[in-house]
Amino acid sequence: MRYRLSFVAGLALGYVLGTRAGRERYEQLRKSVREFSQNPAVRNAAESAALGGRQLAGRAYHAVSERVGDRVPESVAERVRSLRERAANGEDDWGTSNT
């Protein structure tokens, strides 16, 4: 699924950058993207993906830290701690809410 999404995004970007349809077509595409991104179903899917990614990253960190022990760089450990605190407070980088 990730590869399909990347392909579609690349295709859309290539079309926008390479098109000679003019400003009108560009504005039409931009409006469509804005409407798509503001769709509640899309926003919920993005929030779910972000939450799943955070959970997976936490599990991966624990698995790696068990194997390498104290050799995990402090900068990595600090970043994980800050992300956990932000997740516990309900903050995210997406600018979305959990509604």
N, CA, C and O atoms as a printed pandas DataFrame, in Angstrom:
     atom_number atom_name residue_name chain_id  residue_number  x_coord  y_coord  z_coord
0              1         N          MET        A               1    0.831   -1.193    0.000
1              2        CA          MET        A               1    0.000    0.000    0.000
2              3         C          MET        A               1    0.875    1.256    0.000
3              4         O          MET        A               1    0.558    2.247   -0.658
4              5         N          ARG        A               2    1.972    1.197    0.743
5              6        CA          ARG        A               2    2.854    2.356    0.825
6              7         C          ARG        A               2    3.418    2.692   -0.548
7              8         O          ARG        A               2    3.542    3.863   -0.905
8              9         N          TYR        A               3    3.755    1.668   -1.309
9             10        CA          TYR        A               3    4.343    1.895   -2.626
10            11         C          TYR        A               3    3.314    2.461   -3.600
11            12         O          TYR        A               3    3.644    3.286   -4.452
12            13         N          ARG        A               4    2.084    2.021   -3.470
13            14        CA          ARG        A               4    1.030    2.572   -4.319
14            15         C          ARG        A               4    0.816    4.048   -4.023
15            16         O          ARG        A               4    0.704    4.871   -4.931
16            17         N          LEU        A               5    0.761    4.366   -2.728
17            18        CA          LEU        A               5    0.562    5.751   -2.335
18            19         C          LEU        A               5    1.719    6.620   -2.815
19            20         O          LEU        A               5    1.505    7.732   -3.297
20            21         N          SER        A               6    2.935    6.117   -2.687
21            22        CA          SER        A               6    4.106    6.861   -3.161
22            23         C          SER        A               6    4.040    7.058   -4.677
23            24         O          SER        A               6    4.357    8.134   -5.184
24            25         N          PHE        A               7    3.633    6.033   -5.380
25            26        CA          PHE        A               7    3.534    6.130   -6.832
26            27         C          PHE        A               7    2.490    7.163   -7.235
27            28         O          PHE        A               7    2.743    7.989   -8.112
28            29         N          VAL        A               8    1.330    7.124   -6.607
29            30        CA          VAL        A               8    0.257    8.064   -6.937
30            31         C          VAL        A               8    0.697    9.490   -6.605
31            32         O          VAL        A               8    0.452   10.414   -7.381
32            33         N          ALA        A               9    1.350    9.670   -5.447
33            34        CA          ALA        A               9    1.820   11.002   -5.074
34            35         C          ALA        A               9    2.864   11.497   -6.071
35            36         O          ALA        A               9    2.834   12.662   -6.468
36            37         N          GLY        A              10    3.772   10.637   -6.474
37            38        CA          GLY        A              10    4.780   11.015   -7.458
38            39         C          GLY        A              10    4.172   11.331   -8.807
39            40         O          GLY        A              10    4.590   12.271   -9.482
40            41         N          LEU        A              11    3.189   10.548   -9.195
41            42        CA          LEU        A              11    2.502   10.793  -10.457
42            43         C          LEU        A              11    1.799   12.153  -10.435
43            44         O          LEU        A              11    1.885   12.925  -11.390
44            45         N          ALA        A              12    1.108   12.431   -9.335
45            46        CA          ALA        A              12    0.415   13.716   -9.225
46            47         C          ALA        A              12    1.406   14.874   -9.222
47            48         O          ALA        A              12    1.180   15.891   -9.877
48            49         N          LEU        A              13    2.485   14.721   -8.498
49            50        CA          LEU        A              13    3.498   15.777   -8.452
50            51         C          LEU        A              13    4.116   15.993   -9.831
51            52         O          LEU        A              13    4.303   17.131  -10.260
52            53         N          GLY        A              14    4.428   14.912  -10.516
53            54        CA          GLY        A              14    4.988   15.022  -11.855
54            55         C          GLY        A              14    4.031   15.697  -12.815
55            56         O          GLY        A              14    4.443   16.494  -13.658
56            57         N          TYR        A              15    2.771   15.380  -12.689
57            58        CA          TYR        A              15    1.788   16.013  -13.560
58            59         C          TYR        A              15    1.715   17.515  -13.296
59            60         O          TYR        A              15    1.720   18.328  -14.220
60            61         N          VAL        A              16    1.648   17.864  -12.004
61            62        CA          VAL        A              16    1.540   19.281  -11.652
62            63         C          VAL        A              16    2.772   20.043  -12.119
63            64         O          VAL        A              16    2.653   21.133  -12.679
64            65         N          LEU        A              17    3.947   19.479  -11.893
65            66        CA          LEU        A              17    5.173   20.169  -12.272
66            67         C          LEU        A              17    5.398   20.164  -13.785
67            68         O          LEU        A              17    5.980   21.102  -14.330
68            69         N          GLY        A              18    4.948   19.131  -14.449
69            70        CA          GLY        A              18    5.227   19.016  -15.869
70            71         C          GLY        A              18    4.115   19.469  -16.784
71            72         O          GLY        A              18    4.295   19.510  -18.001
72            73         N          THR        A              19    2.994   19.802  -16.237
73            74        CA          THR        A              19    1.857   20.147  -17.079
74            75         C          THR        A              19    2.016   21.507  -17.747
75            76         O          THR        A              19    2.682   22.406  -17.234
76            77         N          ARG        A              20    1.397   21.620  -18.879
77            78        CA          ARG        A              20    1.368   22.892  -19.574
78            79         C          ARG        A              20   -0.079   23.383  -19.677
79            80         O          ARG        A              20   -0.416   24.222  -20.513
80            81         N          ALA        A              21   -0.925   22.827  -18.793
81            82        CA          ALA        A              21   -2.340   23.173  -18.832
82            83         C          ALA        A              21   -2.611   24.565  -18.290
83            84         O          ALA        A              21   -3.695   25.109  -18.501
84            85         N          GLY        A              22   -1.655   25.141  -17.605
85            86        CA          GLY        A              22   -1.813   26.507  -17.130
86            87         C          GLY        A              22   -2.273   26.611  -15.692
87            88         O          GLY        A              22   -2.485   25.617  -14.997
88            89         N          ARG        A              23   -2.414   27.822  -15.288
89            90        CA          ARG        A              23   -2.733   28.138  -13.893
90            91         C          ARG        A              23   -4.114   27.632  -13.498
91            92         O          ARG        A              23   -4.314   27.211  -12.359
92            93         N          GLU        A              24   -5.054   27.668  -14.409
93            94        CA          GLU        A              24   -6.413   27.244  -14.092
94            95         C          GLU        A              24   -6.449   25.775  -13.681
95            96         O          GLU        A              24   -7.082   25.426  -12.685
96            97         N          ARG        A              25   -5.786   24.926  -14.428
97            98        CA          ARG        A              25   -5.742   23.498  -14.107
98            99         C          ARG        A              25   -4.991   23.273  -12.793
99           100         O          ARG        A              25   -5.376   22.420  -11.994
100          101         N          TYR        A              26   -3.927   24.033  -12.573
101          102        CA          TYR        A              26   -3.168   23.929  -11.329
102          103         C          TYR        A              26   -4.060   24.269  -10.138
103          104         O          TYR        A              26   -4.047   23.555   -9.134
104          105         N          GLU        A              27   -4.821   25.330  -10.235
105          106        CA          GLU        A              27   -5.717   25.731   -9.136
106          107         C          GLU        A              27   -6.805   24.685   -8.918
107          108         O          GLU        A              27   -7.206   24.427   -7.784
108          109         N          GLN        A              28   -7.277   24.088   -9.998
109          110        CA          GLN        A              28   -8.288   23.040   -9.877
110          111         C          GLN        A              28   -7.717   21.834   -9.126
111          112         O          GLN        A              28   -8.373   21.290   -8.238
112          113         N          LEU        A              29   -6.517   21.423   -9.474
113          114        CA          LEU        A              29   -5.869   20.313   -8.775
114          115         C          LEU        A              29   -5.597   20.651   -7.315
115          116         O          LEU        A              29   -5.786   19.816   -6.431
116          117         N          ARG        A              30   -5.160   21.861   -7.075
117          118        CA          ARG        A              30   -4.869   22.285   -5.712
118          119         C          ARG        A              30   -6.132   22.255   -4.854
119          120         O          ARG        A              30   -6.090   21.831   -3.699
120          121         N          LYS        A              31   -7.249   22.701   -5.415
121          122        CA          LYS        A              31   -8.523   22.680   -4.696
122          123         C          LYS        A              31   -8.939   21.239   -4.396
123          124         O          LYS        A              31   -9.424   20.947   -3.303
124          125         N          SER        A              32   -8.752   20.349   -5.354
125          126        CA          SER        A              32   -9.104   18.944   -5.153
126          127         C          SER        A              32   -8.270   18.318   -4.039
127          128         O          SER        A              32   -8.791   17.574   -3.208
128          129         N          VAL        A              33   -6.993   18.618   -4.028
129          130        CA          VAL        A              33   -6.117   18.081   -2.980
130          131         C          VAL        A              33   -6.531   18.623   -1.623
131          132         O          VAL        A              33   -6.565   17.878   -0.643
132          133         N          ARG        A              34   -6.842   19.896   -1.552
133          134        CA          ARG        A              34   -7.268   20.501   -0.291
134          135         C          ARG        A              34   -8.552   19.844    0.209
135          136         O          ARG        A              34   -8.654   19.519    1.392
136          137         N          GLU        A              35   -9.520   19.646   -0.659
137          138        CA          GLU        A              35  -10.772   19.006   -0.271
138          139         C          GLU        A              35  -10.529   17.575    0.197
139          140         O          GLU        A              35  -11.118   17.122    1.178
140          141         N          PHE        A              36   -9.656   16.871   -0.517
141          142        CA          PHE        A              36   -9.328   15.502   -0.147
142          143         C          PHE        A              36   -8.679   15.457    1.231
143          144         O          PHE        A              36   -9.042   14.623    2.060
144          145         N          SER        A              37   -7.729   16.341    1.479
145          146        CA          SER        A              37   -7.008   16.310    2.744
146          147         C          SER        A              37   -7.871   16.760    3.918
147          148         O          SER        A              37   -7.564   16.431    5.064
148          149         N          GLN        A              38   -8.931   17.495    3.661
149          150        CA          GLN        A              38   -9.808   17.945    4.734
150          151         C          GLN        A              38  -10.981   17.004    4.969
151          152         O          GLN        A              38  -11.807   17.249    5.848
152          153         N          ASN        A              39  -11.058   15.942    4.198
153          154        CA          ASN        A              39  -12.098   14.951    4.368
154          155         C          ASN        A              39  -11.909   14.264    5.723
155          156         O          ASN        A              39  -10.803   13.818    6.026
156          157         N          PRO        A              40  -12.962   14.167    6.546
157          158        CA          PRO        A              40  -12.819   13.542    7.866
158          159         C          PRO        A              40  -12.301   12.099    7.800
159          160         O          PRO        A              40  -11.543   11.680    8.675
160          161         N          ALA        A              41  -12.691   11.352    6.798
161          162        CA          ALA        A              41  -12.226    9.965    6.686
162          163         C          ALA        A              41  -10.718    9.926    6.430
163          164         O          ALA        A              41  -10.011    9.083    6.982
164          165         N          VAL        A              42  -10.239   10.828    5.605
165          166        CA          VAL        A              42   -8.801   10.896    5.313
166          167         C          VAL        A              42   -8.041   11.341    6.550
167          168         O          VAL        A              42   -6.983   10.792    6.859
168          169         N          ARG        A              43   -8.567   12.324    7.259
169          170        CA          ARG        A              43   -7.906   12.792    8.480
170          171         C          ARG        A              43   -7.847   11.681    9.525
171          172         O          ARG        A              43   -6.825   11.507   10.188
172          173         N          ASN        A              44   -8.937   10.928    9.677
173          174        CA          ASN        A              44   -8.936    9.825   10.634
174          175         C          ASN        A              44   -7.942    8.746   10.228
175          176         O          ASN        A              44   -7.264    8.172   11.079
176          177         N          ALA        A              45   -7.853    8.472    8.942
177          178        CA          ALA        A              45   -6.888    7.476    8.467
178          179         C          ALA        A              45   -5.459    7.944    8.741
179          180         O          ALA        A              45   -4.609    7.144    9.130
180          181         N          ALA        A              46   -5.195    9.220    8.542
181          182        CA          ALA        A              46   -3.862    9.766    8.822
182          183         C          ALA        A              46   -3.547    9.685   10.305
183          184         O          ALA        A              46   -2.423    9.351   10.681
184          185         N          GLU        A              47   -4.518    9.983   11.148
185          186        CA          GLU        A              47   -4.315    9.891   12.590
186          187         C          GLU        A              47   -4.055    8.451   13.010
187          188         O          GLU        A              47   -3.182    8.185   13.835
188          189         N          SER        A              48   -4.818    7.524   12.436
189          190        CA          SER        A              48   -4.623    6.107   12.761
190          191         C          SER        A              48   -3.246    5.635   12.318
191          192         O          SER        A              48   -2.579    4.893   13.039
192          193         N          ALA        A              49   -2.823    6.058   11.148
193          194        CA          ALA        A              49   -1.498    5.677   10.657
194          195         C          ALA        A              49   -0.404    6.263   11.546
195          196         O          ALA        A              49    0.585    5.591   11.837
196          197         N          ALA        A              50   -0.578    7.505   11.974
197          198        CA          ALA        A              50    0.417    8.124   12.848
198          199         C          ALA        A              50    0.490    7.396   14.185
199          200         O          ALA        A              50    1.579    7.154   14.705
200          201         N          LEU        A              51   -0.656    7.052   14.735
201          202        CA          LEU        A              51   -0.680    6.324   16.006
202          203         C          LEU        A              51   -0.034    4.957   15.856
203          204         O          LEU        A              51    0.755    4.540   16.704
204          205         N          GLY        A              52   -0.370    4.262   14.780
205          206        CA          GLY        A              52    0.236    2.950   14.525
206          207         C          GLY        A              52    1.731    3.042   14.344
207          208         O          GLY        A              52    2.473    2.177   14.812
208          209         N          GLY        A              53    2.180    4.081   13.671
209          210        CA          GLY        A              53    3.615    4.293   13.485
210          211         C          GLY        A              53    4.325    4.554   14.793
211          212         O          GLY        A              53    5.424    4.050   15.026
212          213         N          ARG        A              54    3.690    5.347   15.651
213          214        CA          ARG        A              54    4.294    5.609   16.969
214          215         C          ARG        A              54    4.392    4.330   17.789
215          216         O          ARG        A              54    5.408    4.079   18.436
216          217         N          GLN        A              55    3.335    3.520   17.762
217          218        CA          GLN        A              55    3.352    2.276   18.522
218          219         C          GLN        A              55    4.409    1.323   17.980
219          220         O          GLN        A              55    5.134    0.694   18.751
220          221         N          LEU        A              56    4.497    1.214   16.674
221          222        CA          LEU        A              56    5.500    0.347   16.067
222          223         C          LEU        A              56    6.909    0.828   16.388
223          224         O          LEU        A              56    7.793    0.019   16.671
224          225         N          ALA        A              57    7.120    2.122   16.345
225          226        CA          ALA        A              57    8.437    2.673   16.670
226          227         C          ALA        A              57    8.798    2.387   18.125
227          228         O          ALA        A              57    9.952    2.090   18.432
228          229         N          GLY        A              58    7.824    2.476   19.012
229          230        CA          GLY        A              58    8.084    2.168   20.420
230          231         C          GLY        A              58    8.468    0.720   20.620
231          232         O          GLY        A              58    9.399    0.416   21.365
232          233         N          ARG        A              59    7.750   -0.183   19.952
233          234        CA          ARG        A              59    8.086   -1.611   20.061
234          235         C          ARG        A              59    9.456   -1.894   19.455
235          236         O          ARG        A              59   10.229   -2.682   19.998
236          237         N          ALA        A              60    9.750   -1.257   18.340
237          238        CA          ALA        A              60   11.058   -1.460   17.704
238          239         C          ALA        A              60   12.166   -0.940   18.609
239          240         O          ALA        A              60   13.219   -1.567   18.730
240          241         N          TYR        A              61   11.933    0.201   19.241
241          242        CA          TYR        A              61   12.937    0.748   20.145
242          243         C          TYR        A              61   13.214   -0.220   21.287
243          244         O          TYR        A              61   14.370   -0.447   21.646
244          245         N          HIS        A              62   12.146   -0.794   21.864
245          246        CA          HIS        A              62   12.341   -1.747   22.961
246          247         C          HIS        A              62   13.095   -2.984   22.493
247          248         O          HIS        A              62   13.979   -3.476   23.193
248          249         N          ALA        A              63   12.751   -3.483   21.320
249          250        CA          ALA        A              63   13.435   -4.673   20.802
250          251         C          ALA        A              63   14.913   -4.394   20.568
251          252         O          ALA        A              63   15.766   -5.220   20.894
252          253         N          VAL        A              64   15.209   -3.247   20.012
253          254        CA          VAL        A              64   16.602   -2.898   19.742
254          255         C          VAL        A              64   17.345   -2.627   21.049
255          256         O          VAL        A              64   18.484   -3.063   21.216
256          257         N          SER        A              65   16.711   -1.915   21.969
257          258        CA          SER        A              65   17.392   -1.572   23.213
258          259         C          SER        A              65   17.679   -2.802   24.058
259          260         O          SER        A              65   18.657   -2.822   24.805
260          261         N          GLU        A              66   16.835   -3.838   23.954
261          262        CA          GLU        A              66   17.116   -5.084   24.668
262          263         C          GLU        A              66   18.370   -5.752   24.116
263          264         O          GLU        A              66   19.139   -6.356   24.863
264          265         N          ARG        A              67   18.569   -5.643   22.820
265          266        CA          ARG        A              67   19.732   -6.282   22.200
266          267         C          ARG        A              67   21.015   -5.495   22.399
267          268         O          ARG        A              67   22.077   -6.084   22.596
268          269         N          VAL        A              68   20.933   -4.182   22.350
269          270        CA          VAL        A              68   22.153   -3.391   22.430
270          271         C          VAL        A              68   22.398   -2.827   23.821
271          272         O          VAL        A              68   23.471   -2.288   24.092
272          273         N          GLY        A              69   21.425   -2.945   24.695
273          274        CA          GLY        A              69   21.597   -2.514   26.079
274          275         C          GLY        A              69   21.858   -1.029   26.202
275          276         O          GLY        A              69   21.117   -0.214   25.653
276          277         N          ASP        A              70   22.901   -0.679   26.914
277          278        CA          ASP        A              70   23.219    0.715   27.194
278          279         C          ASP        A              70   23.940    1.396   26.037
279          280         O          ASP        A              70   24.353    2.548   26.169
280          281         N          ARG        A              71   24.096    0.728   24.937
281          282        CA          ARG        A              71   24.818    1.308   23.807
282          283         C          ARG        A              71   23.931    2.190   22.935
283          284         O          ARG        A              71   24.398    2.733   21.934
284          285         N          VAL        A              72   22.655    2.342   23.299
285          286        CA          VAL        A              72   21.766    3.238   22.556
286          287         C          VAL        A              72   22.218    4.672   22.831
287          288         O          VAL        A              72   22.340    5.064   23.991
288          289         N          PRO        A              73   22.466    5.451   21.793
289          290        CA          PRO        A              73   22.906    6.835   22.014
290          291         C          PRO        A              73   21.877    7.620   22.818
291          292         O          PRO        A              73   20.671    7.445   22.649
292          293         N          GLU        A              74   22.363    8.465   23.672
293          294        CA          GLU        A              74   21.475    9.258   24.525
294          295         C          GLU        A              74   20.550   10.142   23.688
295          296         O          GLU        A              74   19.412   10.390   24.085
296          297         N          SER        A              75   21.019   10.614   22.548
297          298        CA          SER        A              75   20.173   11.456   21.700
298          299         C          SER        A              75   18.943   10.686   21.214
299          300         O          SER        A              75   17.850   11.246   21.131
300          301         N          VAL        A              76   19.120    9.415   20.896
301          302        CA          VAL        A              76   17.992    8.583   20.451
302          303         C          VAL        A              76   17.038    8.342   21.612
303          304         O          VAL        A              76   15.822    8.467   21.464
304          305         N          ALA        A              77   17.597    7.996   22.768
305          306        CA          ALA        A              77   16.762    7.744   23.937
306          307         C          ALA        A              77   15.967    8.991   24.323
307          308         O          ALA        A              77   14.799    8.892   24.698
308          309         N          GLU        A              78   16.591   10.151   24.235
309          310        CA          GLU        A              78   15.911   11.404   24.573
310          311         C          GLU        A              78   14.789   11.696   23.583
311          312         O          GLU        A              78   13.714   12.146   23.979
312          313         N          ARG        A              79   15.027   11.448   22.323
313          314        CA          ARG        A              79   13.989   11.687   21.303
314          315         C          ARG        A              79   12.786   10.777   21.531
315          316         O          ARG        A              79   11.643   11.217   21.403
316          317         N          VAL        A              80   13.031    9.532   21.864
317          318        CA          VAL        A              80   11.928    8.600   22.129
318          319         C          VAL        A              80   11.151    9.049   23.350
319          320         O          VAL        A              80    9.921    9.001   23.349
320          321         N          ARG        A              81   11.843    9.483   24.389
321          322        CA          ARG        A              81   11.153    9.964   25.589
322          323         C          ARG        A              81   10.288   11.175   25.274
323          324         O          ARG        A              81    9.156   11.269   25.749
324          325         N          SER        A              82   10.807   12.101   24.478
325          326        CA          SER        A              82   10.023   13.289   24.156
326          327         C          SER        A              82    8.800   12.941   23.315
327          328         O          SER        A              82    7.732   13.527   23.497
328          329         N          LEU        A              83    8.952   11.989   22.394
329          330        CA          LEU        A              83    7.802   11.564   21.586
330          331         C          LEU        A              83    6.747   10.889   22.444
331          332         O          LEU        A              83    5.551   11.090   22.233
332          333         N          ARG        A              84    7.176   10.095   23.404
333          334        CA          ARG        A              84    6.210    9.441   24.309
334          335         C          ARG        A              84    5.460   10.478   25.141
335          336         O          ARG        A              84    4.250   10.360   25.332
336          337         N          GLU        A              85    6.164   11.484   25.633
337          338        CA          GLU        A              85    5.510   12.523   26.420
338          339         C          GLU        A              85    4.492   13.278   25.579
339          340         O          GLU        A              85    3.393   13.570   26.049
340          341         N          ARG        A              86    4.848   13.593   24.349
341          342        CA          ARG        A              86    3.928   14.303   23.473
342          343         C          ARG        A              86    2.709   13.451   23.153
343          344         O          ARG        A              86    1.589   13.960   23.095
344          345         N          ALA        A              87    2.922   12.155   22.943
345          346        CA          ALA        A              87    1.802   11.265   22.647
346          347         C          ALA        A              87    0.885   11.142   23.861
347          348         O          ALA        A              87   -0.336   11.069   23.716
348          349         N          ALA        A              88    1.471   11.119   25.052
349          350        CA          ALA        A              88    0.671   11.026   26.269
350          351         C          ALA        A              88   -0.169   12.283   26.473
351          352         O          ALA        A              88   -1.256   12.219   27.047
352          353         N          ASN        A              89    0.333   13.426   26.006
353          354        CA          ASN        A              89   -0.391   14.689   26.127
354          355         C          ASN        A              89   -1.377   14.909   24.988
355          356         O          ASN        A              89   -2.103   15.902   24.987
356          357         N          GLY        A              90   -1.413   14.000   24.023
357          358        CA          GLY        A              90   -2.331   14.126   22.892
358          359         C          GLY        A              90   -1.847   15.050   21.807
359          360         O          GLY        A              90   -2.634   15.444   20.946
360          361         N          GLU        A              91   -0.567   15.415   21.815
361          362        CA          GLU        A              91   -0.011   16.297   20.799
362          363         C          GLU        A              91    0.510   15.473   19.635
363          364         O          GLU        A              91    0.934   14.331   19.811
364          365         N          ASP        A              92    0.477   16.057   18.445
365          366        CA          ASP        A              92    1.078   15.425   17.283
366          367         C          ASP        A              92    1.521   16.483   16.293
367          368         O          ASP        A              92    1.198   17.662   16.439
368          369         N          ASP        A              93    2.263   16.052   15.284
369          370        CA          ASP        A              93    2.784   16.976   14.274
370          371         C          ASP        A              93    1.829   17.164   13.107
371          372         O          ASP        A              93    2.132   17.914   12.180
372          373         N          TRP        A              94    0.696   16.505   13.133
373          374        CA          TRP        A              94   -0.205   16.520   11.997
374          375         C          TRP        A              94   -1.169   17.685   12.024
375          376         O          TRP        A              94   -1.791   17.993   11.007
376          377         N          GLY        A              95   -1.305   18.336   13.156
377          378        CA          GLY        A              95   -2.260   19.438   13.256
378          379         C          GLY        A              95   -3.685   18.950   13.263
379          380         O          GLY        A              95   -4.595   19.674   12.859
380          381         N          THR        A              96   -3.891   17.721   13.723
381          382        CA          THR        A              96   -5.230   17.149   13.754
382          383         C          THR        A              96   -5.610   16.857   15.189
383          384         O          THR        A              96   -4.765   16.858   16.084
384          385         N          SER        A              97   -6.888   16.607   15.396
385          386        CA          SER        A              97   -7.357   16.257   16.722
386          387         C          SER        A              97   -7.914   14.845   16.685
387          388         O          SER        A              97   -8.118   14.281   15.609
388          389         N          ASN        A              98   -8.154   14.292   17.815
389          390        CA          ASN        A              98   -8.667   12.928   17.906
390          391         C          ASN        A              98  -10.186   12.920   17.937
391          392         O          ASN        A              98  -10.796   12.319   18.821
392          393         N          THR        A              99  -10.786   13.585   16.972
393          394        CA          THR        A              99  -12.242   13.617   16.920
394          395         C          THR        A              99  -12.742   12.734   15.825
395          396         O          THR        A              99  -13.951   12.628   15.622
